[in-house]
């Protein structure tokens, strides 16, 4: 009886540790490509950053964050058409991520304002 009781306590403690253990984020290839793209953009290499993000969305086409970064780079580069298309794609894949949805809408508003100035 005592062994069963001790076993039950050990199992419960192990389960509690597993539930409260810190979760480590998985760094996959898309995360690495996005980090490289951020660095390239910071260094002013927008075309290289765009190429990295295009690769990221080919690997993970439903990644709204990658699409938004790609849209922002096209906006900064002056390609409003691609910026709008990619911002809409980011919105499409934003799911329940309210912050991503707000960022997409903010970029789309900037694109509209910029388009109206150019017209």
C-alpha positions as CSV (number, residue, x, y, z in Angstrom):
1,X,0.0,0.0,0.0
2,X,2.8,2.4,0.9
3,X,4.6,1.7,-2.4
4,X,1.4,2.4,-4.4
5,X,0.9,5.6,-2.4
6,X,4.5,6.7,-3.0
7,X,4.3,5.8,-6.7
8,X,1.1,7.9,-7.0
9,X,2.8,10.9,-5.4
10,X,5.8,10.6,-7.7
11,X,3.5,10.5,-10.8
12,X,1.6,13.5,-9.6
13,X,4.8,15.5,-8.9
14,X,6.2,14.6,-12.3
15,X,3.0,15.7,-14.1
16,X,3.0,18.9,-12.2
17,X,6.6,19.6,-13.2
18,X,5.7,18.9,-16.8
19,X,2.8,21.3,-16.8
20,X,4.8,24.1,-15.2
21,X,8.0,23.6,-17.0
22,X,9.0,26.6,-19.2
23,X,8.2,26.1,-22.8
24,X,11.1,26.7,-25.2
25,X,10.2,28.1,-28.6
26,X,11.2,26.0,-31.6
27,X,13.5,27.8,-33.9
28,X,12.7,26.5,-37.3
29,X,14.0,27.6,-40.7
30,X,11.4,30.3,-41.1
31,X,12.3,31.9,-37.8
32,X,15.9,31.9,-38.9
33,X,15.1,33.4,-42.3
34,X,12.9,36.1,-40.7
35,X,15.8,37.0,-38.3
36,X,18.2,37.2,-41.2
37,X,15.8,39.3,-43.2
38,X,15.4,41.7,-40.3
39,X,19.2,42.1,-40.1
40,X,19.4,42.6,-43.9
41,X,16.7,45.3,-43.7
42,X,18.4,47.0,-40.8
43,X,21.6,47.1,-42.9
44,X,19.7,48.6,-45.8
45,X,19.8,45.5,-48.0
46,X,16.1,45.5,-48.8
47,X,16.3,43.3,-51.9
48,X,18.2,40.6,-49.9
49,X,15.7,40.9,-47.1
50,X,12.8,40.5,-49.5
51,X,14.5,37.4,-51.1
52,X,14.8,35.9,-47.6
53,X,11.2,36.6,-46.7
54,X,10.0,35.2,-50.1
55,X,11.8,32.0,-49.2
56,X,10.2,32.0,-45.8
57,X,6.7,32.3,-47.2
58,X,7.4,29.5,-49.7
59,X,8.4,27.2,-46.8
60,X,5.5,28.4,-44.6
61,X,2.9,30.0,-46.8
62,X,0.4,30.5,-43.9
63,X,2.7,32.5,-41.8
64,X,1.0,35.9,-41.4
65,X,4.0,37.5,-39.7
66,X,6.3,36.7,-42.6
67,X,3.8,38.1,-45.1
68,X,3.5,41.3,-43.1
69,X,7.2,41.8,-43.0
70,X,7.3,41.2,-46.7
71,X,4.6,43.8,-47.2
72,X,6.4,46.3,-45.1
73,X,9.6,45.9,-47.0
74,X,7.7,46.4,-50.3
75,X,6.1,49.5,-48.8
76,X,9.4,51.0,-47.8
77,X,10.8,50.2,-51.2
78,X,7.9,52.0,-52.9
79,X,6.1,49.1,-54.4
80,X,2.6,49.9,-53.1
81,X,0.9,47.2,-55.2
82,X,2.9,44.4,-53.8
83,X,2.8,45.9,-50.3
84,X,-1.0,45.9,-50.5
85,X,-1.2,42.4,-51.8
86,X,1.1,41.0,-49.2
87,X,-0.6,42.9,-46.4
88,X,-3.9,41.4,-47.4
89,X,-2.3,38.0,-47.5
90,X,-1.0,38.6,-43.9
91,X,-4.5,39.6,-42.8
92,X,-5.8,36.4,-44.4
93,X,-3.4,34.3,-42.3
94,X,-3.6,36.3,-39.1
95,X,-6.2,33.9,-37.5
96,X,-7.1,35.0,-34.0
97,X,-3.9,37.1,-33.6
98,X,-5.5,40.5,-32.9
99,X,-2.1,42.3,-32.8
100,X,-1.2,41.0,-36.2
101,X,-4.6,42.0,-37.5
102,X,-4.2,45.6,-36.2
103,X,-0.7,45.8,-37.7
104,X,-2.0,44.6,-41.1
105,X,-4.8,47.2,-41.0
106,X,-2.4,50.0,-40.0
107,X,-0.2,49.1,-43.0
108,X,-3.1,48.9,-45.4
109,X,-4.2,52.4,-44.2
110,X,-0.7,53.8,-44.8
111,X,-0.7,52.2,-48.3
112,X,-4.1,53.8,-49.1
113,X,-2.9,57.2,-47.9
114,X,0.3,56.9,-49.9
115,X,-1.6,55.8,-53.0
116,X,-4.0,58.8,-52.6
117,X,-1.0,61.2,-52.5
118,X,0.5,59.7,-55.7
119,X,-2.8,60.0,-57.5
